[in-house]
Amino acid sequence: MYANQQRYPAGGMPPPGRQLVLPEPGDVGQMIVRGASTFARRHKVVTGSYILGILVILLIGGGTKLNYDQRRQYNEIMKTIDLQAEFDASTDYWQANEAYRATKGWFSCDGLCQRNKRRMEEAKYRLDRIRQEGQARMSDAKSVAGIFSEVGVGEVQDSFWSYFNHGKQFAKRQSMWDAMWMGIRTMSRGRDENMIEFGLRVLMNVLVNFSIGLIMALVMFVIGLWSIVRSYQPNPIVAVLFFVGAACAAFSFVATYLLAIYGAAAGGVYGVLKVAESNARAQIGQGRGQPGYVQNRPHYD
């Protein structure tokens, strides 16, 4: 007797039993809202810090403007800083240090080396004294302006943007090298990987690098923030309030930036998967619309 005849679509392969069904954009939005509300209820400190940072950014902005008397006193004190003296002292220290390094041996220092060392130490002492005096006068000028003024807020913003840009540069540079090495490893191992899979791996690596770089930038900014606040000589309460507000504002900006990157990446991945799903359904529909059946070879029981 002949075995039961099985009819498959053209190509001799049965259709896949289960297809990937992606949620609709409305369902995705509801999932995000539910996840955000759940996170806010469970992590009240983080959520409160984020909201406080947004309020600080909106309320303080670029800081308060200096009035006429404040600007006049600020400029008069800043003019008393002798920049030429600091430049000359820095040049003397550099020359003395070069002379000392040129006469210093690996494990010994003769008479000439000792004289150059003393000259280098004296030049460094003069340079430190001039810099300390300049920083003290600059601190007096800052105290006239105030930490919440446009001068204080501007200095804090410049410090944040410097660290933030360094974090982004680190993430871009690291992602470029990681993508190159991932491509080399993929080719050397002979892996059968399509462009979508490789692109997803690169994308995940980019997100990780940006998270690490910006979080490191945030930490370094907060560490150096207190020295900026102290240089304006505020009272302790104002110093603590400004420090907490500036730290929360920096955290809010970094968190918003990362969330924007994650959202853009998720939207791009979702769009690519929807296109792939549509193409797969179209191919399956075409295969079912062409009843090119294949009859199995008969065999005897």
N, C-alpha and C positions, 0 to 999 in steps of 0.2 A: 504494500500500500504506500501511497505517497504521503509525505508529511504535510501537515497543514500549511497552506500557502500564506505567506505574510507579505503584505503590500506596504512598502515604504515610499516616501516621496522621492523625487528624482535626486540622485546622488547616493542612494543606498543607505542613508543614515536616518534614524528616527528623529522627529522634532524634539527639541529639548522639553523636558517635563515641566520645568519651572523657570520663569523669566524674572529678572530683576525689575521690580516695580518701585519707582521713586515716588516720594510724597509730592503733593502739589505745593506750589509756593505759599499758598495760604496756610497749609498745615505746617510748613517749615517756620513761618512767622509765629504761629501760635506756640510751637515748641520752644522757640527762642525766648518769647515773652515769659512762658512758664518757667523756663530754666533761669532766666534773669531774676524773676520774683523769688524763686526758691533760694537762689544764691544770696539775694539781699536779706532775706529773713534769717538765714543761717550765719551769715558773716556781717553782722551789724557794724563792727568797727571799720572793716574795709569799706563798706558802703558809705558810712558816715564820713570817712576821710575823703572819699571820692567826691561826695556832694560838697563838703567843706572846701575842697580845692577848687571846684568849679565856681563856687560863690566868691572865693578870694580872687580868682582870675577876673570875674565879671565886675567886682566892686573896686578893687585896687587899680587894675589896668596898668597904666604907665606910671602911676605914682602922682603925688600932689605937686603942683607947680611951685617953684620958689618965688617968694615976693622980692621986691627990690632990695630991701635991706639984707635978706638972706643971701641973695646972689652977690651983692657987693662984698659982704664979709667973706663969703666962700672964695671968691676970686682973689681977694686981697691975701688971704692965708695961703692959697695955692701958689701965688706968685713968690712967696718967700722961700719956696723949696728950690734949692740950688741944684738944678739938673746938671749943670756943667761940672760942678764939683764931683758929683757922683760918677759922671762919665770919665773924668780924669783919674779918679781913684780906681775905677774899674780897669782902666787901661794900665795903670801902674801895677795893679795886682796881677793882671794877665802877663805882663812882661816879667815880673819877678817870679811868677810860678813857672814860666817857660825856662827861665835861667836856672832855677832850682832843679827842674826835671832833667835839664841837659847835663848838669854836673853830678847828679845823683847816680851812684852805682847800684848794682843789684842788691848787695848785702852790706854796703859800706857808704860812708859819706865823709869825705876829707874836709880840710879846712875851708876851701873855696865853696864846697857844697854847704857847709854849715853857715857861712856868711850869706849865701843865697837863700837858705832856708829862713834865717832870721829876717832878711829883707822881705821875703814873701809873707811871713807871718805879720810883720808890721804893716805891710800894704793891705793885707786882709782885715786887720784890725781897724785901720782907717776907713776902709770901704764899709765895714759893718757899722761903724759909728755914724757915717754919713747916711747910710740907708735907714738906720733906726731913727735918726733925727728927721729925715724926710717922711718916713711913715708916721711919726708922731704928729708932725705938722699936717699931714694929709688927714689923719684921724680927727684933728681939731676942726679942720674944714668940713669934714663929713658930719661931725656933731652939730655944726651950725645948720646944715641942710636937713638932717634927720633921716632915719632909716626908711620911713614911709614916703619920702620925697621922690621926685623923678630921678635924682642922682642915685639914691639907694636902691630903688626898684630897678633902675636901669642896669646897675652893676650886677645885681642878682640875676637879672634876665640874661645879661651877657655871659655870666658864668654858666648858667643852665644851657644856653644854646651851644656853648663851646663843648661841654661834655656830651650833649645830645648829638651833635654832628660827629664827634669822635666815635660814639657808639654806632651810628649809622654807617660810618666808613668801615669800622671793624666788621659789621655784619655783611656789607657788600663785598669786602675783600675776602672774608672767610667763605662766603657762599660761592664766589667765583672759583676759588681753589677747590672747594668740596665738589662742585659740579664737574670740574675737570677730572678729578681723581675718580669720581663715580663713573664717568664715562670710560676712563681707562680700565677700571676694574671690570666693568661690564663687557668690554671688548676682549679683554684678556681671558676672561672665564668662558667666553662664548655663550653667554646666557641669551636665551630666546625671549627678549623683552621688547614689547612694542613701545611706541613713543609716549603713549598715555601713561603707562606704568613708570617709565623713566621720568616723565614730567612731574608726576605726583611725588616721587621720591625727592626730586630736586626741590619741589615746592615745600615739602615738609622740612627739608634741611634749611631752606631760607627762613621759614617761620621760626625755627629753633634759634638760628643765628641772630635774627633780629630781636628775639626775646632776650637772649643772653646779653647782647650788646647794649640794649636800651636799659635793662635792669642794672647792669654794671654802671652805666652812665648815671642813672638815678642815684645809686648808692654813693658814688664818688661826689656827686653834686651835694648831697645831704651832708657828707663828711666835711666838705669845705665850706658849707654854708655858714656854720657858726662863727668861723673866723671873719667872714664878711660882716656879719651882724655885730660882732664885738668892735670892729673898727669904727662904727658910728657912735660908740659910747652911749647906747640907750640905757634906760633903767631896766632892771631885771625882768619886770613884768612885760614891758613892751618888747624886749628882746625875745622872750619865750613865745609871746603871741606871734611875732613876725616869723620866727623860726618855724613854728608849727604850721602857720598858714602857708609859707613858701614851700615847705616840704610837701604839704598836701596838694598844693597847686601843681608842683612838679609831678607828683604821683598821678594826679588826675590826667594831666596831659599825656604822660607816657602810656597810661592805661587806655586812654581814648585812641591814641595812635596805634597801639597794638590791636585793639578791638577792630579798628578800621581795616587794618591789614588782614586780620583773620576773616572778617566779613567779606572783603573783596576776594580772598582766596577761596572761601567756601562758596561764594556765588559763582566764581569761575569753574570750580570743580563740579558744582551742581549743573551748570549749563553744559559742560562737556559730557557728563553722564546722561543727561536728557537727550542730547544729540545721539550718543551711542545707543541709547535705548530705542530711540525712534528708528535708527538705521537697522537695528536688529529686528524690530517688529516688521519693518518693510521687507527685509529679506525673508523672514518667515512667511509673510503673506504672499510674496511672490512664489515661494516654493510650494505653498499649498494651492495656489491658483493654477499651477501647472501640474496636472495629474500624470506625471511621468512615472508610472509604477514599474517596479522591478520585481519579477517573479523569481523566487528562490529555486535553486536546482533541486529536482526531485531525488529522493533517495529511498531505499527500501528499508522497512523495519527489520 
